């Protein structure tokens, strides 16, 4: 399972949302692969998370992950950062 969180901003003044290290560690500890790439113009940021289907299902119910998803949504809404999620 691969999930991409894509953020787009209008200018470089507002930082992109980045999960806390505890979230990144949780993903990686569950045999995941967390990567973050910012475009050359610095207006698009893509976070890619790759997990087995089983670990993805387990992490969906994790309280820390759910809290981070809510925090991410609020941060992006508050800072006029548009975002989308793609899954494969």
N, C-alpha and C positions, 0 to 999 in steps of 0.2 A: 504494500500500500504506500503510495506516495501522495503527500498532501502539500500543496503550495499555498502560502498566504502572501498575496501580492498587495503592496501598498503603493499608492501614488499620491504625491504632494505637488502643490503649485509652486513652491519655492524651497530653497535649501535652509531657510531659517528655522523650520520646525523639525526636530529630530523624528526619525521613524520610530515606531514602537519596536522594542526589542524585549523578548521575555527575560526574566531574571535567570541567573545562572542555575538556580535550583530546578527550573523547568527544563532547561537545556540538558542538565545532568540527568534528570529523570528520563528524558527521551533516550539519551545515549546509554543509560544503564539498562534499558529494556531492549538492547540490541538495535537501537535506532541510529539514524544518521541525521544530524541537524546541520544544515548549511544556510548561510545568509549571504546574498549577493546584492549589491547596489549597482544600478545602471551607470554608464559612463557620464550621463548628464546629471546624475544624482537625484533624479526625481522619482525613480521607481526602485523599490526594494522588494526582493523576493526571498522569503524564508521557505526552505524546502525541508520537509521531514519525511524520512523513509522508515517504515516499520513493517514487521510482518503483520498479516491480517489479525492474528491472535493478539499480539501486543497492542495493536491499534485499538482493538475492542476493549482491552483491559484499561488502557489509558483514558479512553473516552469517559469512563466513570470515575476517574481519579479526581478528588476534591481540589487538588492544587491545579490541575489542568483546567478544570471547569472555572475556577476563580480567575486563572490567567486569561481565559477566553473572554470573560466578562470585563476584566481590566483592559484588555486589548481593544475591545469594541468601544468602551467608554473613552479611552485615550484617543482613538482615531476619530470618533465623533466630535470630541471636544476640540480637536486640533485640525479639523477639516481635511483629514487624510482619507481618501477613498480607498476601499479595500475589497478584495474578492478572495474566494477560496476555490481552488481547483483540486480535484481528487482523481487519481488513477488507480 
